[in-house]
């Protein structure tokens, strides 16, 4: 799309009422937002962590994304104005809204929703048409088959078919592995592209028992890499699935597969590809998380670019990482279908000579919907509309999740667990996925499912000692704040209800959590028992009702008004001046 076509589209959008006239008149939407003239001789497109969001959504970026130790002040641990300054982005306009939480509610009302596969399809088609020779690769970093009611009902197949229609060439995975192994393999067969994972092995005893295996000699469960020929160039893409899947999610669904970071295996594979395949470019499609990708890039030589996911960091520019063999570029392309990463390469003489990168926000008020994708989405959602569209209440404040500690929607979930299960304390996983709801917006069951829809949604009510509660908080905070990224094995901090505590992210394991007390001021005693409610148990199936039904019942009890009285965020210590924190 050239500048003239874009301006014409903007005018049509304004005339149709899709874009507020004030936004266009004030030139808050730059005319070249989607004008990406091709550079060099190779284009690769990257989406990740769409979490099954076929429809446009609101999504609030975090105001807390702490970097500790060596990560202090570095991407991705920057929020708000600190992020804008680091990437030299203007404040107050459409880019500020895309990349930060700043002025979220007003900006969301101005610019509208983001993502949606129909709008994503329009942008992808435009970007592919602009590519040299019309050739490009579309990479999907995973977390695609999970996160919505329709994905849950279809066991991820709605997203497989949507990705086929979108034209995804290659993908890797994480939440894909929360379906049964047979369902995963069926979905991979139905996928028109290639599913890659160099770091997933079939256990030896499973191979002996006849479990499916991609390569019996290497033990790979899936194809580890692929070579694509484009414009006379040979491009290698290596897949890296989330290395801690059996720890963060139930292993019972995938008992035959083992995971890991496996640096040595990655280095050996890169060396083998370089020697035998003679590629012009070596890339990794990763679901490690950005901090892990940065460390891997410093240790493994021979990778030109890592297209990363998992941590939902919308990074407007790659990070250059030096290693013994040269340097590697590391990117991360956000979540929920909100962004498309566009990497153009100048590759000559078997080497990367230069590149240009743009991370494009997908604004559904600006990009028209693709007709074919719209028809598919309407069809696949139709059987579930009564369930999805049930109105449960009205949001009295902005509801969101993303951030190191409790978001307001997390608090609603925690309050619901306490109320419905008559518990003193509630615990909710620190999942990074989940969309946002604006004040005054009707909350539907679909909004609740966007926060809760997993394949192990059962809730529990049990007694725990004060010592056990502290151990849980310490364990999760170590996953989040361990100085070594390779020991960061989960999402954000476990969300709590009815409980206050102090947290020192700079401390060592066992010393980060202190001064725990109930909402009424009662001090948590190590050897005393407390009634705790929670959900999403990893090691075994809990006995209680599904979490979305618990939250829906709680909202029904409130008879229309949904708000929180208290946000159970910890009091933070020793993080003054951290550019990954903006208190509101």
N, C-alpha and C positions, 0 to 999 in steps of 0.2 A: 504494500500500500504506500503510495507516494504522498507528499505533503498535500497536494491538491485534493486527492481522493479522501485523505483523512479529514481535512477541513469540511469537505462536502458531507462526509459521514457525521461529523459533529453537528453540522447545521441541521441535518435530517433528524438526528437524535433529539436536538433541542426542540425542533418543530413538532416532533411526535410526543413530546412530554417525557422522554426517557431521561433527559439530562436537565437539571435545573438551569434556567436561563442565566441566573446570576453567576453560576460557576463558569459558563462559557464566556459571558461578557467580561468577567474579571480575569479571564485567561488563566484560571487556576488549573486547567487541564492543558498541559503543553501540547502544541499542535503536532509535535514530533514524537509523541508518546509511543506510538506503535510503528514509527518509521525507522526501520533498521536496515539500511543499505548493506548488502553483503560485503564482507571483507575477506580477502584471501581466496582459498579454493575449497573450503570444507566448512559445513555448518552442522552443529549438533544441538538439538533441543532437549531440555531436561525439565521434567515435572517430578514431584515426589510428595509423599505423605498426603495424597488427596483424601484419604479416609472416607472413600465411598460417597463423597458429596457431589451428586449429580446436579443438584440445584444450586443457584447462587446463594451465598450466605453472607452474614456479617461476621467479621473476625477481628478481634482486638489483639494487637501485638502486646507483649509483656512490658510491664514497668519494673519487673525484677528478673534479672538474668545475670546472677553474680558470677564474676570471674575471680577465682581464688589462686593465690600463689603466682605461678608463671602465667596464668591466664588473665590476670588482672589488667584491665584496660585494653584488652585485645578482642578482636572479633572472634566469636559471636557475642561476647559478654559486654554488650553496649546497648543502652536503651535510650529512647527519647532524643533529646538534643545532643547527647553524647554520640549517638549513632549517626545522626545527621552531620555533625561536624567531622567525624572520622571519615565519612565517605563523601564529604563535600557536597551535601545535598541541601537544597533550599528549605527553609522552614515555612510552615503555614499553608502549603499547597497540597496538591494531589500526591506528590511523592512522599511528603511528610506523613500523610494519612496511610499510604501504602506500607511504609516501613516501620512506623512507630505507633504507639498508643495515644500520642498527643492529640488533645481535643477530639477524642474518638467519637463521641455521640454526635456532636454537631457536624463533624466531617463525614461521618457515615450517612447522615441525613442528606448531606450535600452531594456526595459522590455515589451513593447507593451501595448495592451489594457487590461482592467479588466472587470470582470463580463461576462455577456452573459449566458442565461439560459441553453444552451447546455453544456457549460463548468461547470456551477454551478451543473448541473445534474450529471456530472461525479464525481465531488468532493463529492456531497451528497451521491451517491451510495457507494463510497469508505469508507466514514466515517460511514455509516450505517452498512456496512459489517464488520467493525472493532469493532462495539459495542458489549457489552456482550450479548451473545445469538443471535446476529444479530438484537436486538431490540433497537429502539431509537424513539424519538419524534422529528418531524421537526415543528418548530414554525415560523410563519410569523407575524411580528409586524405591518403589514398594510402599507398604501401608496403603494399598489401593483397594483391597477387597473387604475392608472392615471399617465401620464407623457410622453406619446408617441402618435404618430399619429394613430397607429393601435388600441391602447386602446380607443382613442377618437372615432374612426370610429365604433368599435365593442361594445362600451359602457362598456368596461372593460372585456368583455367575453373572449377575447384572453388571458388575464392574468389568468382568472379563470381556463381555460383549461390547460394553461401552469403549473399552480400550482398543478392541479390534476395529471399531468404527472410527476411533480417533487416529488409528494408524500407529500405535505404539510398536516399535521395532524390538526393543529389548527391555526386560525388567528384572529386578531382584526382589527380595522380600523380607518381611518381618511379621506383621500381624496376619499376613497370609497363612502363617503357620499355626494360627489359632483355630483353624478348621481341622477336621480329621485328615490324616495323611491320605486316605483314599480320595477325599474330596479335593485336596490340594492337587493331587496328580491328575484328577479328572479336569480340573480347571486349567492346569498347565497344558493338557492336550487340546483343550478348546481355545487356548490363546494362540493367535496367529503369529505372534512374535516369538522370541526366545527368552526362556527363564534361565538366568545364570546364577551360580553360587559356588565359588571356588572353595569356600570355607565350611561347607556342609558335607559331612561324611555319613555313610551308612555304617552303623556299628557292625563289627566283625561277626558277632553272633547272629545278627539279623541277616547278613549276607549269607551265612551258612544255612539259615533257615529258609532262604529263598525270597527274601524281601527284594523289591525292585531296586536296581542300582544303575546309575548311568554308565559307570565304568568300573568293572570288577577289579581291574588291575590297580586303579588309584583309590577306589572306594568312594568316589564322588557320587553324591546323591543326584546332582544335577550337572548339566554342562557347565564347566568352569569358566570358559571364555568363548568368544566368537571372533571371527575376522570378517569385516565388511569391506567390500570394494566399492569405492566412490570416486568418480572423476579421475580414475587412474591411480587412486591412493588406496593403500591397505591400512585399515583402521582396526586395531584390536580393542575389544571391550571385555573387561574382566568383571564378573559379578561378585559382590561381597554382601552376603546377607547379614542381618543383625546378629552379632556374635553371641549374645547372651539370651537368645530366645528361650531355652529351656529353664533359665533362671527367672526371667521376667514374666514368662507366660507358662501355662501348664504343659509339662513334658508328656503328660498322659495322652495328648492328642497326636504326638509325633514320637512315639517311643523308640523308633528305629534309627533316628537321626541325631548326630552330635554336631555341635557348633563351636566356634571359637574365632579369635582374631587371626591367628595363624600367620604371623609375619614371615616366618621362614618359608612356609609354603607359598606365600604370595611372592616373595623374592625369587624363589626357585621357578615359579610359573612365569614371572616377568622375564627372567633370564632365558627361559626356554622359548618363550614367544619371540623375544628379540633375536635369538639365534636361529630358530627354525622357520618362523613365519615371515621374517624380514618386514615387519610393519613400518609404515611411515609415522604412525602415531599410536601410543599405548595409553588407554584410559581405563579407569575403574569406575563402575557404577556401584556406589556404596550405600549401605544403610547402617554404617557404624555409628553415626553421630559425628558432629563436626570436630569436637575435641579429639576424638579417637582418630579421625581422618588426618588431623594435623600432626598427631604423633606418628601415625603410620607413614605419612609423607616424609617425615624426617628420618625414618629408619629404612624404608624400602626405596631403592634407586631404580630408575628406569621408567617410572610412570610419569607421563606428561601432565595428566589432569585427573583429579578425583571429583566426580559428580556425586555430591553427598546428600544424605537425608537423615531422617530419624529425629533430629533435635528441633525441627521446624523453624530453623533460623533463616529468615529471608535476608540474604547477604547481597547487597548491590554490586559487590566486586569480589573477585577471587582473592584468596590469601596466597602469597608466594612462600613456599617452604623450601629451604635449602636442605640438601641431603648429600651423602658422599658421591653421588653420581651426577649432581647438578641441582635442579629444582623441580618442584611439582606444584601445580596450581590446585587449590582446594576451593570448591564452591559448595553452597547449600541453598536450596531453592524453595524454602518456606513450606507451606502446607495448605490443605483444604482446597486445592485448585486455584489458589490465589495468585500464583506466579508461574511464568514460564522462563526458564533460563535459556539464553541464546548465546552460544559460544561459536564464534567464527575463527577459523584457523588459517594461517598461511603456512602450508607445509611444503617444503621443497628439499630435494636432495636427501630424503629420508629423515628430515629433522623438522621440528617445530621452529619456525622462524619468527612468528608473531601471532598475536591473537587480539580479538576484541570481544568484550562480554557485556551483555545487558540482561538484567533481571526485570522482566516486564510484568507489572501487576495486571491482572485480568479484571477489568471493571465491566460488569454486565450492563451498565447503563450506557456504555460507550461502544462496546463491541456487540454487533447484532448477533442474534442466535442463529446457529446453523440449523437449517430446516430438517435435515436428515437426522441429526442428533436429537433435536427437539422431539421429533416424532417417536424416536426410540425411547427417550426418557419418559414421555407421556405413557407409552405402552407398558413399560416395565413397572411403573409406579401404580398403574391403575388398580390392580387387585388389592392394594394395601391402603388406599386413600382414606377409607373410613377410620382405620387405626391411626394413621399418621396425622390426620387433620383434626383429631379430637382436641377441643379447646379446654385447657386446664386452668387458665388464669391469665392475669395481666402483670407484666413485670413493672415493679415500682422503681427499679433502678437498673442500670446496665448490668447484665449478667454475662460473665466471661469466665474462662478457665486459665488460659496460658500464663505462666509465671512460676517462679520457684516455689511459692507458697500458695495458700488458699486463694482461689478466685471466688467471686461472688456466686457463680453457679455451683462451684464445689461446696460452698457453704450451704446452699439450698439442699444439696444431696446429703451433707452431714446432718443438717437439722432434720431432714426427713427420716434418716436412719434412727436418730435419737427418739423422735416423736413416735414413729410407728412401732419401733421395737422397744420402747420404754427403757432406754439405755442412758447411762450417765455420760458416756464418751462414745464418739463415733470415729471411725477411720475409713478413709476413702483413698484409693490409689492416686498417685500424682501423675495421671495420664496427661500427655501434652495435647492430645487431640480433643476436639470439642469446639463448637461454634459459639457465637455471641448473640445476645438478644438485647434490643434497645429498650429504654424506658418507654412504657406505654404500649409496647408491642404485645400482642396476644401470644402466650406460650402454648404451643401445641405439643401433643405427644411426640411429634417428630423432633422438636427442640430438645425434649428430654432424651430421646434415643440418640441424638447427636452427641450427648455427653456420656451415655451409659451402655451403648449397644455393643456387647461383646458376647462371645460364645460360652462364657462362664459367669453369668450375671447374678448368680444366686447370693442371697444375703445370709447373715448369721447374727446370732445374739449369744454371747458367752461371757463368762467371767474371766478376767485377766488380772494379774497382780500389777501393782505399780511398777515393779521392776521389769515385768514383761512389756508394759507399755513403753517404758524408757528404752528398752532394748530395741523395740521396733523403730522408734524414732531415730535412735543412734544408727541403726543399720541402714535405713533409707537415706539419712543425711550423709553417710559415708559414701553411698552410691552416687550421691549428687556432688559432694564437695571434696572427694578424695583428690589429693594433689596429682596423682597419676591417672590420666584419663582412661587407661586400660582397666582400672578398677571402678569406673563409673558405669554401673550395670543396669540402671533403670531410667525412670523418667524424672519428674520433679518430685519435690518433697511430699510425703504422704499428707493428705489433708485431714484435719481434725475438727471435730465438733465437740463443744462442751469442755474444751481443754485449752489452757494457755501455758506457754513455756518460753524460756529464753533459748536462743540458738546462736552459737558462735561458729560460723562456717570455717573460720581459720584454725580451729582447734583440731586435735587428733581424735581418732575413733574412741568413743566412750566419754569424751569430754565436751561434746558439742551441745548437748541438751541439758538444761538445768531448770530449777525453780518451776516444776510442773505443778499446776493447780487447776481444780475444776472452776467452772464459770462462777460458782458461788464463793470462790476464794479458798475453798478447802484444799490444803496441801496434799499432793499425791504422796502416799506412803509406800515404800517399796514392797512391804510384805502384806499390804492390805489388798483385798479383792474389789474390783470395780466391774460393773456391767458395761460391756462394750459391744457395739453393733458395727458391722462392716459388710463388705462384699468383695467379689472378685478374688476368691481364694485360689492360690496357684497349685498347692500340693494336693488338695482334695476338694470334692464338690461340697459346698455348704448346703444346709437343709432348708434355708428360708426362701421366700418368694423372690422373684426377679427384681433387680434394683429399679428398673423403670416403673414397675407397678408400685413399688414402695414410694417413689418420688411422686408419681401421679396421685396416689391416695393422699399424700401429704398436701399436695396442692388443692385437691378437692376439699379437704378439711378447711383450708383457708378461705374457701368460698369466693375465689376470684382474684384476691390481691396476693401477690407473691413478692415478698421482700425479706430482708434479713435484718435482725436486730443487732447482731454482733458478728464481726469477721474474726475468726480465730487464727489470726496470723501471729507468729512468734515475735517477741522482742529481740531484735538482732544486735549482736555485739561485735565490736572490732571490724566493722566494715564502713566506717565513716569515709566519705569521699569516693566510695566505689562507683565507677561509672556504669555499672550494671544495676544500679538501684536508683529509683526515683520514687520517693514517698508521695502519696497523694493526699 
